[in-house]
Amino acid sequence: GHTPRSTVATTTEIYDYLRLLFARAGAPTCWHADPDDGPNAKPCGRPISATSASQIVVNLLEQFAGRRIMIAAPLVRARKGFHKEVLEAIQRQGLVRARVNGQVLDVREALKKGGENPLGFGRYEKHTVEAIVDRIEVDEGDRQRLAESLETALKLGQGSVSILAEERDGSFTEHPYSEKLACPEHPECSLEELEPRLFSFNAPQGACPACAGLGTVAEFDEELVTPDPTVALSAGAIEAWRKWGPRTNTYYSRLLRRFAQFFEIAPGTSIAKLPARVRKYLYHGIGDEEAESLGASFEGVLPNLKRRFVETESEFVKERLRQYMSSTPCHSCRGARLRPEALAVKIRSGSLQLSISETTAMNVERALAFFESLTLGEAAKTIAAPILKEIRARLGFLVNVGLDYLTLDRQSATLSGGEAQRIRLATQVGSGLVGVCYVLDEPTIGLHQRDNDRLIDTLKHLRDIGNTVLVVEHDEETIRAADHVVDIGPGPGRHGGRVVVQGEVRAIEAAKESITGAFLSGRRKIEVPALRRPLDQGRAVTVKGARANNLKSIDVAFPLGGMICVTGVSGSGKSTLVNEVLLKQAKRTIHSTRVIAGDHDRVNGLSAIDRVVEVDQSPIGRTPRSNPATYTGVFDEIRKLYAAVPESKIRGYEPGRFSFNVKGGRCEACAGQGVRVIEMHFLPDVFVTCEVCRGARYNRETLEVRYRGLTIAELLDRTVEDSIPVFESHPRISRMLNCLKEVGLGYIQLGQASTTLSGGEAQRVKLATELGTSSTGHALYVLDEPTTGLHFADVERLLHVLSRLADAGNTLVVIEHNLDVIKCADWIIDLGPEGGERGGTIVSQGTPEMVAKDPKSHTGAYLKPLLGSVSKRSLAKAR
């Protein structure tokens, strides 16, 4: 699902039914727009009607008088196979020419070659074959011949004909006509019979030709080309024109000087202070017409970069230029992904007309209401009934799993892990299968407590129709809803791996050795802090006018020096506010990164921050060579220790000798990986333990060096907690290892491949690295649902770590649904009140106690029982 072509509608199969609905019950309209009216010209919009052979003759005489045309009958359109029988059918009709995949050829010559595949087609490739019925110059005197040829072509093409008109350069332009569908005012706007593939942006028949169905195009961005508009022209304001070598830099500097002289601009003038007209010329160039009146020409920065990108054959240059490009909506389809003819087909319901793109632009809730109230004509109603039944059912399942705020055209790649998983769950519910074992890994990720019940009801529905539902989960409500619980433990890593207890929830609660049972029964719990850090609203990072995605131009203050939780129901705008606006703008301001923040006016107060740290669940490395020891930096210190051993000094070994990433000390048979990768072509690669080093990754000479009786390979195989006593006399290493243990990772191996760590483990490695690094106390930490994958006991440890970072004076902004984390925050910013378009505003903000008292806050309603001495029964009732 992580391709730009995958959307919520395609993943849930709703789009397949929508394509069928529009192909069978849609009403086509004319999409012709007068180009003289500019890009915002409105289409004709007349209903498309059938065009008879005589009407086509009249149109040809008016449109192509005096020009040569070919009349072609489409026989095969984008279909796989050799199509020998089609050529034979053309020959039996007495015709001698055919147009195959755009090329005209002699049918007799092709069939003379014999064999099953006379055209040399690939059997599994799609081909288009048209019979050339006549080649004629359009003239009133040949009207009868023209009419007869058209009738023959329409008969062969089953009502469709293609007119190939010759242009001045000898090429041909194609003009399709149909006896069934064409605009009477604009005959060039004609359609064949509506087919589902016309509405597919993944098929050439439906995709917008300008963006190939992606809806976006990559273009050079002014903000990336000139990231700091306060820099003067002479000081290198055009960053994309710098660092290309002395000759190139000199050329562009001279070019800018001449530009400034012509417009009488001082070279020291910054981009921001240029007049709007001059800034437009600088970025977009001086057009030919304006060049004559101005008496000067200038290519423009953006056209220059675009030309260089197209003309260069160097991948290095292309990659470097891509840094200054961003995705923008396609100018042709405006992000709708489809051809104009597909977008002109409407579903009519009373006075309302919607295209398939307008339908998918609605969120799930609105789409369900639209299709529930859809009224069609009698014929269309009969045809659409089974299609609408499937669409409504699938939309209903999305509502049931708490995704009513998502728009159907939302890209799958932009969904959170929890949203993507729940979409797959809704798809499975829609399939109606029975006798299936469904395995779900933490389906409550990203789900607000308010929406838990709907998700649990969906899982129970799967169970009740005859399936087995196996859920890996830490959420208390989900655990309590289970018919049977298996508690694995008792600890992590080597301390776990066995069934502690299994049975109904009350059996788990009663088990003394179960940590899960201790939290469920209330014997152990995360306490509300006795005191919260006092935060000064006057000392804050403030986002002004945030309006990206569904945010409603809100002003949000993040007080410095404490832990701030951003809460709200799913889809309320939390990730947009924190990740897209605050985080990206902070990175751009403080670390000068080339990222563009979501729409907002400005972010004030960033001068009080000296470092921005994003602690997410992305892997700490992409290859097995990366591990906790290398990521935290302790491996550098360990290699120095091994290089200082007497044996190493005698042999002249340097720290590099003990790296498995460089030649010298590593095993060359496996290049320091410990395994050899055997490529199996169409089968998955096979990993075989290296026969030479037997997985140790080092050669024999390196392994002869020992520190405290351990070789470097044996040390990397040890767990963090086992390694702590080894390095107790080395503060740098000891401090970092203790930090890893403190965040609950004492069970992982120092040399464990990063690819084997879960998202939660990777996130805690990053937190431990921050804990072990000396801090100035002016850092901004951004965490997006750090409790994902964490047990109650792990959440307890996580809160201890976050408290240490906050106590040091740092600011933590945490997006979270976990109530144990929220109740321990110093400040809460609650967004909502709902998801999608009905969200994006601040519902409540303040300390947890203040938010809990706010009747408008959904989060406050669930938080309130946790802040007082409330029994488990009343808590369950509140939920």
VEXMI-328604 format. One record per residue (C-alpha): x, y, z negated. Coordinates in steps of 0.5 Angstrom, whole numbers, plus 500, padded with zeros to 3 digits. Layout:
<sites>
XYZ/...
</sites>
This chain:
<sites>
500500500/506505500/505507507/502514509/497510513/494506507/489510504/483508498/478507504/483502508/485499502/478497499/476495506/470501506/474504512/473498516/465498515/465506516/468505523/463500524/457504522/460510526/461506532/454503532/449508529/454515530/451520535/457523539/457530541/461534545/468536543/470541548/473548545/475554549/482555549/481562549/478563543/484560539/486555534/479556530/475555536/468552535/467545539/461545544/457540539/452538545/449531544/453527549/449524554/449519560/452521567/450518573/454516579/451522583/452527577/460524577/460526585/457533584/463534578/468531583/466536588/466542584/473540580/477537585/475539592/481539596/485534592/487527592/484522587/484515586/478512583/480506578/475501575/478499568/477491567/482490561/483495556/489494551/488487551/493481550/494476555/497475562/491477566/492473572/485471573/484479573/488480579/485474582/478477581/481484584/483480590/476477591/473483591/477485597/481490594/489491594/492495589/491495581/494500576/497496570/499500564/500506568/503503574/500502581/502496584/500491590/496485588/498481593/505482592/504480585/500474586/505471591/510470585/505465583/506462576/501463570/504470569/505474575/506480572/511478567/507480561/508479554/503474552/502478545/503485548/497489549/496491557/491495561/489493568/485497573/482496580/484501585/477502589/479508593/484513595/481519597/481527598/475530595/471533601/464535602/464531609/466524605/461525600/458518602/464514602/466518595/459515592/460508595/467508592/464510585/458505585/463500586/468502581/462503576/460496577/466493577/468497570/461496567/459503567/466506566/471509572/477513571/479518576/486519577/487526580/494528583/498534581/503539584/509535582/506528584/504525577/496523576/492526570/486521568/479523567/475518565/467518566/462513564/455512566/453512559/456518555/458525557/457532556/453535561/456542561/463539560/464533564/471532562/468530555/466523556/466517552/466510554/461505549/463507542/467502539/470501532/477502534/476509537/475511529/482507527/488512526/492506526/490504533/492508539/485509542/483513536/490516533/491523534/496523539/500529536/501526529/500519531/495518526/499520520/495527519/502530518/508532521/515534519/517541520/522546518/520550511/521557510/522556502/527550504/531554509/532560504/531557497/533564494/529570497/533575493/540573496/542578502/543576509/550578509/551573503/548567506/541567505/539562511/542556507/540552513/546556517/551555512/557550511/557547518/564549519/568556520/566557528/559555526/558560520/562565524/557565530/551565525/554571521/555575527/548573530/545576523/549582523/546584530/539582528/540587522/543592526/537592532/532593526/536598523/537593516/542594512/546587511/546587504/538587504/535581501/530576505/524578500/525586501/525585509/519588512/513583514/514584521/522583521/521577517/517574522/522575527/527572523/524566522/520565528/524569533/522574538/517572544/518573551/513578552/515582545/522581548/521585554/518591550/523591544/529590549/532584545/531577544/532573538/531565538/529565530/531561525/526555525/526554532/533554532/533549527/528545531/532545537/538543534/534537531/531535537/538535541/543532537/545525537/548525530/545522525/549525520/546532523/539530523/539527516/542534513/537538517/531533514/533537507/530543510/523540513/517538509/510535511/505540513/498538516/498536523/496543527/492539532/487534528/488539522/490532517/484528520/488523523/484522529/482524536/477530538/473525541/472520535/471526530/466529534/461523533/457524527/452521522/446525522/442525516/436530516/440537518/446534515/452532520/458529518/464526522/468520519/473524517/468529513/465523510/472520507/474527505/469526499/470523493/467516491/462519487/459524492/460519497/456514493/450519493/451521500/450513502/445512497/440518500/442517507/436517512/437514519/432513525/428507525/433503530/439506527/437504520/436497522/443496525/446500519/442496514/448491512/453495513/451500508/449495503/457493503/459500503/455502497/457496493/464497494/463504492/459502486/465497484/470503484/465507480/465501475/473501474/473509473/476511480/469515482/474522482/478519488/477521495/477516500/482519504/487519498/494516500/495510497/502512496/500518491/496513487/499511480/500504478/494503474/490507480/493502485/491496481/484498479/483499487/485492488/481490483/475493486/476490492/477483489/470484486/467486492/469480496/465476491/469470490/468465485/473459482/479464483/484466477/485473477/492475474/492483472/498486469/496492464/490494468/488500463/495504465/492511466/485510464/482514459/479511453/472513455/473509462/475503458/468500457/467500465/473497466/472491461/465490464/468489471/473484468/467481464/463481471/469477474/468472469/461471469/460469476/465463475/472466475/478466470/481473468/488473465/490479463/497482460/495488456/497492450/490496449/486494443/479495446/481490452/484485447/478485442/474484448/477477450/474470449/481467448/488471446/495468447/500472442/507471445/513473440/514474435/520479437/523481444/528477448/531471445/527473438/521471442/519466448/514462444/506462442/506465435/498464435/492463440/485463439/479468438/481475436/480474428/485468429/490473431/488478425/489473420/496470423/501473418/507472423/503476428/505483429/499484434/495481428/498486423/496492428/489489429/487488422/490494420/495491415/500495419/499502423/502508426/501514421/499521422/505525421/504529414/507535417/507538424/512542427/510550427/510552434/510559436/505561442/510567444/516563445/513558451/514556458/508559461/505556468/501562471/495561477/496553478/492551483/495545486/490539488/484540483/487545479/483551478/488557478/489556471/494559466/497554461/503555456/507550453/510552447/517550446/521546440/516541439/512535442/506537447/501532450/497533456/491529456/484528459/480523463/483520469/484525475/483531471/489534474/495532468/500529473/499535478/500540473/506537469/509533475/508537481/508544478/512545472/517540473/518541480/519549479/523548473/528543477/528548482/529554478/534551473/538546477/537549484/534542487/530543494/523541492/517545493/512546487/505545488/501552489/502557483/503564482/509563477/513560471/515564466/520563460/524558464/530562461/530559455/531552458/538550460/536542462/530539465/530531464/525527467/524520464/520516468/519508469/523508476/529503476/535505473/539502479/537499486/542494486/544488481/551492480/547497476/546495469/545498462/552499460/554503467/548507466/549509459/556510461/559506455/562501461/567507462/569507455/569499455/574499461/579504457/579499451/581493455/586497459/589499452/590492450/597490450/596484455/593490460/599494458/604489460/601487466/600495468/592494468/588501469/581501467/579500474/582493474/576492470/570494474/567489479/565495484/572496486/578491489/583489484/580485478/574483481/572476484/573478492/569471494/563474491/565482491/564482484/556480484/557474481/553471486/553470494/547472498/545467503/541470509/535465511/533469517/525468517/525465510/527469503/534470502/537465497/542467491/547462490/552462484/559464486/563457486/570461485/568465479/562461477/558468476/563471472/564477477/572477476/578474478/582469473/588474472/583479469/579474465/586473461/585479458/581479452/579484447/577481440/577474443/572476449/573477456/570483460/565478463/563475456/562482453/557483459/553477457/552479450/546483448/546490445/545488438/551482438/555488441/554493436/559489431/564489436/565496437/563499430/570502430/569506436/564512435/562513442/560506444/557504437/553511438/550509445/549502443/545503436/541508440/539502445/537498439/533504436/529504442/527497441/532494447/537490442/535484446/538486453/545484455/550490457/551487464/544485465/542487472/537493473/533490478/531485472/529491467/521492467/519500468/518500460/525498459/528502464/525508461/527506454/534506457/534513459/531515453/537512449/542515454/539522452/539520444/546518445/548525449/550531445/544536446/544543446/537543443/534547449/532541454/525540457/523533457/518530461/515524460/509521464/505515460/511513456/507507453/506503459/508496458/509498450/506494444/504497438/510496435/514499441/510505441/512506433/519506435/518510441/515516437/521515432/525517438/521522441/521525434/528525434/529529440/524534438/527535431/533537435/529543438/528540445/521541448/517534450/511534455/508528455/502526459/499520455/492517454/495513448/491515442/497513437/502518441/496523442/495524434/502525433/503531438/504538435/500541441/495538445/493541452/486537454/484538461/478536465/472536463/472530469/476528474/477530481/473536483/470537477/476537473/482542473/481546468/483547460/477544456/481545449/488546447/491546440/493541434/490535434/486537429/483543433/482539439/478533435/473539433/472541440/465538442/467539449/473535449/472527451/479526448/477530442/471525441/476519440/481522437/477525431/476518427/484517427/485523424/481522418/480516413/475512418/474505417/475500423/467499424/466506425/472507429/469501434/462505434/465511436/468508442/
</sites>
